[in-house]
Amino acid sequence: MRFRLLVVLAVLLVGVVPASAVPASAAQQEQAQCSFPYSATDATGANVTVEEEPQRVVALQASTAQIMWEIGAKDKVVGMPVRSYTAYLDGSKERTDVLTDGGMAVDVEQVVKLDPDLVVAPGSIADEQIQQIRDAGIPVYKFASDTSIESIYRQIERVGRLTGECEGAERTVSDMRDRVQLIEGAVEGEERPRVLYTFYGYTAGNGTFIDSVITAAGGQNVAAEAGIQGYAQISEEQVVKQDPEWIVTPNDAPLPNGTAYESTTAFRKNQTVTVNASLMNQAGPRVVQPMTKLAKTFHPEAVEEALASADAANGTNGTDDSAGTNGTDGTNGTNASADATDGNGSGGTGGSGPGFGVAAAVVALVGAALLTLRRT
């Protein structure tokens, strides 16, 4: 108990520097480092140059839009996926949708028509489409797929640098790190329950940021233990063998059924939890919210103590893990609509890595290759 409290206090104190101790030139140095023109090599191997600070940005993925909102750059976004899974972003419906009618591909003509200064693309977008946009004289920076919480930090920092929002990006990453370190410190030494994250027969294995989220929350991802790579199907045999103690589902997918699942410890003990699909599946800053919820589910006493200590140290009254949400937790078999998003009751029906929300059943049929487009 005492060790855990010390860990929490250490997390809170690390990096706290009185404003008076910061040299006056620090802000100037940061501004100089965030100047333009700026060049960086993207996932296609291209050297992408942004000549001036962008004022019109197109985000081809939901998580990039989320990042733009969090770092204080939402007013620069002119185009993005305008779908149910981005409705939690205040003002997103006022942007131009850059996906085709079916939402399964990028509308290149619409992107070009928006005349953006910069387009930010996920790893799931075909290089041919990236080149079509570049041929129109528009700089496009393509990210690789996110494989961990650390990779999300790097993406936030790079988006901030590309868009001239370095300070907001640094603040966002710092806030994320604080929460992740707080949770990791709270669950350190606790016994890790076996956890399966599943949607329409698919799961998140090794090399996914969702695996990293489950681990940070104090769980043991059975899909990774089973040797599953990326987003892939999990067989009933694997489910039986791994015998998860907790089954986690996004709130746009039903609980799995069948004899294999009914035989698990999770079902026998009524231990299922529903998380917000948009927040869990989008590789963005708000992934710490479902991470916190999972940690509180797996290790309630340890995490509640850590959060209470953090609140006391910060002088706050209670911790809001849903960041303005009005949903209820779907834990212990209640399967409620967990973590409704951003106070708008949208409930988040989509996200990043694993799929396209309402169309997730279709995505499952067409294969795991499409599972990254709409929620990343």
N, C-alpha and C positions, 0 to 999 in steps of 0.2 A: 504493500500500500504506500509506504513512505517512498520507495523507489519510483513508483509510478508518478507520485506527486512531483518529485524532483525532475523527472523527465518532462512533465508538462510545463513546469516553471522554466526549465531550460529552453524549451521550444519557444516560449513566450518572450524570453529575454534575448535570445540570439539575434543579432543584427539590429537591435534597437539602439539608435544613436541620437543623442540630443541634437536638436536642430542647430543649436549654437556651435556644435562641434564640427559641423559640415563646412568646409571651406566655401567661401563665396563663389569661387570659380567652378564649383562642382556642377552647377546647373548649366553654366556656359559650356563646360566640357561635354556634358551630355548632349546639349543642343548641337554642338559641332559634330559629334559622333552620329547624330541623326540627320545630317545634312544630305543634300542631293547635288549632283546625280549620285545614284547608288546602284551598284551592280552585285549580283549574286548568282551562283550556279544552282539551277533547280534540278528536280528529279529526272528531267529529260536530258540533262547534261548541257543544256543551253545556258549561256551567260546572259541573264536577263538584266537589262538596265532600265531604271526608272529615272528619267531626266529631272523631273521636278516633283515636289510633294503632290501626290494624287489628290484630286478633289472629287473624282468620279470613279468609284470602284465597283466592280462586279465580283461577287462571291459565288462561285459555282457549287459551293457545298454549304450545308446548313451549319456545320461547326465553324467555318470561317466567318459566317454572318454572326454567329454567337460571339466569336472572338471580337469582331468589330464593335459589337454592342458593348461588350465588357470593358474594352480598352478606351471607350469614349469616342469612337469614330463612326457611330451608326449613321450620322448625317452624310458621310461620304459614300455610303452604299446606295447605288442607283438600281442595281439588279441583283437578284438572289433567287433561290428556290422559294416561291411564295406558296407554301403548302401548309397542311394542317400541322406538320411537324416543326414549322417555324413560327406558328401563330403566337407562341409565348413571347416572342420578341416584339416589344411594344413598337408599333409603327411599321412592322414588316409587311402588312397588307398594302401599304402605300407604295411599296417598291414594285418594280417590274419583274415578273416571273421570267426566268431564263431557261426553264425546262420546257420540253415539248408537252403537248396536251396530255399524253399518258404519263408524264413525269419521269420517264425512264431514260431520257437522254437530254443533252444540252441543245437548246435552240440557238445554233451558231449565228443565224441571221439576226435574231433578236439581240444577241450580245453585241454584235457589231453595230447595230442600229443605235444602241445606247451611247456609243462613242465614249467608252471609258478610258481613263488614263492608265488603268491597271486592271487586269483580270487575275484572280487567284483561283487555282483549280486543285481538286483533289487527285490523288493517285489513280482513282478509278476512271478518270476521263481519258479516252483514247488519245494517243499522241497525234493522230490525224486531225482530230477536232481542235486540239491545241494549235496545230500548225495552221489550220484554216483561219483561226482568229489572229495569229501572228502575221499571216499574209496580208491582213487588213491594216497592218501597221500598229497593232495594239500589243503592248508588252503583256505576256502571260507568264506567271510564275506557278509552276506545278509542284505540289508537295508530294512526298512519298507517303505511303499509308502509315498511320500512327500505330506504334507497336507497344507503347508504354505511357505512363503518366509523364515520364521525363520527355518523351517525344512531343507530348502536348505542350509542355513548357517551351520547347524549342520552336514549335510552330507559332505560339503566341508571340514570342520574341521576334521571330522573322516577319510575321504579319505587321507587328508594330514598326519594325524597321522599314519595311517596304512602303508603308503608308504614312510614315512620319509621325507615328504615335508611340514613340519609344517609351516615354514616361508612363503612359497608360498601360502599356504592355508590361513594363517592369513592375508596376504596382499590382497588376492582375496576377502575374506569376508569383510574386511575393505572397499575396493573399492565399493562393492555392497551396504553395509550399507550406505555409504556416498550418493550414488545416490538415494537409496530408501528414506532416510531421507530428502534429498533435495526435491524430488517430493512430499512426504507427507506434508512437510512444505508449499510448494507452493500451494497445493490444499486445505489446511485446511481452513474451513469456506466457501468454494465454494459450490454452489448447485450441488449435485451429480446427473448426468443423469442416467436413467435406461439403463442398458447395457445387451445384450445377446451375449454370445460367443457360436457359433454353428458350427457344422461340421457333415454333413450327418445325420441330425436329432438328433444328440447327443449334449450334453452341459456339462459344468463343474459347479457343484453345491457346496454345503457345503462340507468342508473337502478336498478341492483340492487347490493346490498351485495357480492354475489359478484364483480361486476366490480371493485369497490373492493379486494377481497381479492386478486384476481389481479394487479392493478396494484401493490399494496403489496408483493407477493411478487416483483416484478421481471419480470412477464410482460406481454404485450400481448394483451388480450382480442380475438380476431378477431371475435367476435359483435358487440361494440361497434363495431369498425372497419367491420363490414358494415352498420351502421345499425340493428341489431335493438334494439328497445326492450323492457325488462322481460324476463319469462320467456316465450319464444315458440319456435316451431319454427324450425329452421334447415334450409334446403333443401340437397340434394346439390350443386346448382350453387354455392351459397355456400361450401360446404365445400371444393370443388375450387378455387374462386377464391382463398379466403383461405389455403389450404394450411397448416394449423397444423403447427408443429414439435413441439408437445406436445398430447396429448389427455388430459384429466382427466375421470374419472368418479367418481361417488359409489359406495360399495361395496354399495349395494343395487340397482345397475343394471349390466347387462352392457356390455362394450365395444361400440361401434357396429360394424356390418358393412356390407358392400356395396362396390362398385367405387370410389365417391367417397372413402370413408374409406381404403380400401386404397391409393389413389394418393397419399395425403398423405405429407409428410415424416415426420410422427409415426409412421405405420405402417411406412414403409420403413426407418426407423432404429430401430424398436421402442421408441419413446419415448412410453409411456403411463404414467400414474400414477393410482392409486386413492386416494381420500381418504375418511375417515369421513363418511358421509352426515349423521349427527346433528350433527356438529360443523361441517361445511362449510355445511350448509343451514339451520342454526338461527342466527338473527341474535342471537347472544349472546356472552358473554365468551370462550367457548372456541373461537371462530372463529380466534383467533390461532394455534391449534395446527396446523390444516391450512394456514394461511397460511405458517407457519414451514416446514412440510414442503415446500410448493411452492417456497419460496425456496431451500431446501437442494437441491432437485431441479434448479432452473433455474440456480442460481449456487452450486454446492457449495463452492468454495474461498473465495469472498468471505464467504458466510454462516457457514461453519464457523469462519473466522477471527474474525468478529464475535462469535459465540456464545462462543468460547473466551476472547476478551478480556473479555467480560461475566462469564463464570464466574470468571475470575481476579480481576477487580475485586471481585466479590461474595464471593470466598472459597469458591466451591462447586466440586464435582467433577462436571463434565459437565452437560449441559443436557437435561432430559427434556421433549421437545416434546409428549408425549402425556399429560402430567399424570396419571401413574399408570396408563397404558394398558399392555396386554400384547400388542398386535398387532404386525404387521410391516409395513414399508413396501412398498407395491406399486408400485415404480418400475421404469423401463426395461423395460417389457413383462412383468414378473413377475405383475402384476395380483393381488397378494396382498391379504389382508384388512387394509388399512392402518388404523392408529390405532384398534385395538379400544378400547372406551371404558372409562375409569375403573377399569381393573383387573378388570372383571367379565366380560370376554370376550364381551360382548354384540354387539360389532361395530357397533352403532348402525345400525338400519335405519329411518331416518326423519329428520326434522329440520324446517327451517323453509321459507323462501322457496319453493323449487320443488316441493313435492309431499308425498305421504303414504307414502314408504318402500316397503314391500312392495306397496302399492296403486298404485305410481307408474305402472304400465302402464295402469291404469284411469284415473288422473288424466290421462294423456296423451290418452286418448280423449275425456274429457269437457271438456277444454280448459284453457287456461292460467289461466282465472279461478279455478280451484280449487287452483292450485299454491302458494298461500301459506298455507292454513289449518293443515295439520298440522305444518309444520316451523317456522313463525314463532312 
